[in-house]
Each structure stands twice: as C-alpha cells, then as structure tokens.
Amino acid sequence: MDWNKYIDHTILKPETTGEQVRQVCLEALEYDFAAVCLNPYYVPAARQELEGSQVRVCSVIGFPLGATTTEIKCKEAAKAVENGAAEVDMVINIGALKGGLAADVEEDIARVVRSVPEHVLVKTILECCLLTEREKVEACRMAVSAGADMVKTSTGFNGEGATPEDVQLMRETVGNQAGVKASGGIRDFDTLRKMVNAGATRIGTSSGVAIMKQLRAES
C-alpha cells in the first residue's frame, strides 16, 4: 500500500521561514508525498521547488478562522492557483454554521469552488472540535452540495485535531461523493492507519517524514 500518497506534508505555523518551506518540499520529493500544504505566501516558492514532479502544491484559504469574507476567500483562492497551487483547503465560516446561517455557509463554499478552475481540488475544513455531530453532518452535506472535492476535519490550530470517529462520520455522510482528509494530531503510523481505516483518503500532517521512517523500520 502506498501510504506516502495519502500524505499532505504540512507546514503552516506562523513563524515558518522560506528555508523551512524548501526543506519540506525536498522531503516531499524524497518520499513522493501527495502534496505539500502551506500558507499562500509560500506557494510560488513551493511551485518552483516541486516543478516537474507529481507532488502537488496545496494552499490554505481563510485560514485558520474561516471568518474572512467570501469575496476575500475567492480572491485568495484564485491568487493561490495563479501562483501555482493545484489544491486549496478552505475553512468554512464556523460561526455562521453555528448561528444557523446554513445558506451563507453553503454559498461561501460554492463561490470559492467557482473561483478556481475545475481541475483544482477544493477541500473544506470543518473544524470538527468546535461542532456538534449534527453540525458536522450538515457541513459535510453542504460541502458536497456546493461542489467541494473533499471535507477535512481540522485546521490543527483549535483544540483537538482529527479523530477516527469524526472521519467515519464524515465518510458515512459524504459517501463516495467526496474525499475525506484527516488533519491535526496525526504524528505516527498507527494513527494514520486508523484514520485511513475509518475512511480518510488524505492525511494532513507535519510528521510525514517521521511516519515514513517508522513504517520503513517496521517493514
């Protein structure tokens, strides 16, 4: 099983430097990860480092709060793609969802989806640790209805990250209409495997290298 192709090698901390981004890209090339996931500022640098490879550039949108206006999210997504991103992970408007403004949340997602070319993967970050089970289900259904390609558990910046239970709920909700990305707190192979077994098709982690070394040591 190609476990490496599940991994979005992630570097999103606010103190991230250009040299650290370069290192992450080199690691992604070495292990042939699915993508690198980073803040929009570093998309051009990542595109340059990964040019000619199969490792995709993923950028985050409205990150990490999700409370940016829809217009800004759309412009941020479009600019990230212009700069070289092939995937965008957008944070939904969490407060609007919890406030019962479902139409606003779905429109927010749909407009971001429409702001990028069809070949660009759009993943919607739910921030499950802040949502009730009903809200998680509702958010997944809205993401699918709005045309998103994947639903994602967490930013990793608020409380608990991914759990197998959330991944399973999301998978049961979206069925085969969307992928599921587990992100936040996945630091070893056993946790990664649990997420995949629960239904994850992508794993966001900053511990990709450590996970692959662990896997190779156990082989």
WOMO-V909776 format. One record per pair of residues at least 4 apart in sequence whose ideal C-beta (glycine too) atoms are under 8 Angstrom apart, sorted by the first residue. I is the first residue (numbers start at 1). J is the second residue. Records with the same first field share a line. If there is no record, write none. Layout:
I = J  J
//
This chain:
2 = 6
3 = 7  189  192  211  212  215
4 = 31  32  33  34  208  212
5 = 32  33  34
6 = 34  192  196  200  201  202  203
7 = 31  33  34  192  202  203  205  208  211  212
8 = 33  34  35  36  37  58  181  183  202  203  204  205
9 = 24  27  28  31  33  35  36  37  205  206  208  209
10 = 36  37  38  156  183  204  205  206  208
11 = 16  20  21  24  36  37  38  206
12 = 16  37  38  39  60  63  64  155  156  157  206
16 = 20  21  38  39  42
17 = 21
18 = 22  42  45
19 = 23
20 = 24
21 = 25  38  42  45  46  49
22 = 26  45  49
23 = 27
24 = 28  36  38
25 = 29  36  45  46  49  50  55
26 = 30  49
27 = 31  33  208  209
28 = 32  33  35  36  50  55  208
29 = 49  50  53  55
31 = 208  209  212
32 = 54  55
33 = 55  208
34 = 55  56  202
35 = 55  56  57  58  86  87
36 = 46  50  55  56  57  58
37 = 58  59  60  87  89  204
38 = 42  43  46  57  58  59  60
39 = 59  60  63
40 = 59  60  61  76  79  80  83  85
42 = 46
43 = 47  57  59  80  83  84  85
44 = 48  83  84
45 = 49
46 = 50  57  84
47 = 51  57  83  84  85
48 = 84
50 = 55  56  57
56 = 86  87
57 = 84  85  86  87
58 = 85  86  87  88  89  121
59 = 77  80  83  85  87  88  89
60 = 64  88  89  90  91  125  155
61 = 73  76  77  80  88  89  90  91  112
62 = 66  67  68  72  73  76  90  91
63 = 89  91  125  155
64 = 91  155  156  157  158
65 = 91  94
66 = 90  91  92  93  94  95  125  127
67 = 93  94  95
68 = 72  73  76
69 = 73
70 = 74  107  108  111  112
71 = 75
72 = 76
73 = 77  90  108  111  112  115
74 = 78  111  112  114  115
75 = 79  115
76 = 80
77 = 81  88  90  112  115  116  122
78 = 82  115  116
79 = 83
80 = 84  85  88
81 = 85  86  88  116  117  120
85 = 120
86 = 119  120  121
87 = 120  121  122  123
88 = 112  116  120  121  122  123
89 = 123  124  125  152  181  204
90 = 109  112  122  123  124  125
91 = 124  125  127  155
92 = 97  105  108  109  124  125  126  127  139  143
93 = 97  101  104  105  108
94 = 98  126  127  130  131
95 = 99
96 = 101  104  105  108
97 = 101  102  105  131  135  138  139
98 = 130  131  135
101 = 105
102 = 106  138  142
103 = 107
104 = 108
105 = 109  139  142
106 = 110  142  145  146
107 = 111  146
108 = 112
109 = 113  122  124  142  143  146  147  148
110 = 114  145  146  147
111 = 115
112 = 116  122
113 = 122  146  147  148
114 = 147
116 = 120  122
121 = 149  150
122 = 147  148  149  150
123 = 148  149  150  151  152  179  181  202
124 = 139  143  146  148  150  151  152
125 = 152  153  154  155  183
126 = 131  136  139  140  143  151  152  153  154  170
127 = 131  154  155  158
128 = 136  153  154  160  162  163  166
129 = 154  158  159  160  161
130 = 158  159
131 = 135  136  139
132 = 136
133 = 137  169
134 = 138
135 = 139
136 = 140  166  169  170  173
137 = 141  169  173
138 = 142
139 = 143  151
140 = 144  151  170  173  174  178
141 = 145  173  174
142 = 146
143 = 148  151  174  178
144 = 148  151  174  177  178
148 = 178
149 = 178  179
150 = 178  179  180  181  201  202
151 = 170  174  178  179  180  181
152 = 180  181  182  183  202  204
153 = 161  162  163  166  167  170  180  181  182  183  184
154 = 158  160  161  162  183  184  185
155 = 183  184
156 = 161  183  184  185  204
160 = 184  185
161 = 183  184  185  186
162 = 166  167  182  183  184  185  186  195  200
163 = 167
164 = 168  194  195  197  198
165 = 169  198
166 = 170  182
167 = 171  180  182  195  198  199  200
168 = 172  198  199
169 = 173
170 = 174  180  199
171 = 175  180  198  199  200
172 = 199
174 = 178  179  180
179 = 201  202
180 = 199  200  201  202
181 = 200  201  202  203  204
182 = 186  195  198  200  202  203  204
183 = 203  204  205
184 = 204
185 = 191
186 = 191  192  195  203  204  205  207  211
187 = 191  205  207  210  211
188 = 192  207  210  211  214
189 = 193  211  214  215  218
190 = 194
191 = 195
192 = 196  203  205  211
193 = 197
194 = 198
195 = 200  203
196 = 200  201  203
205 = 211
207 = 211
208 = 212
209 = 213
210 = 214
211 = 215
212 = 216
213 = 217
214 = 218
215 = 219
//
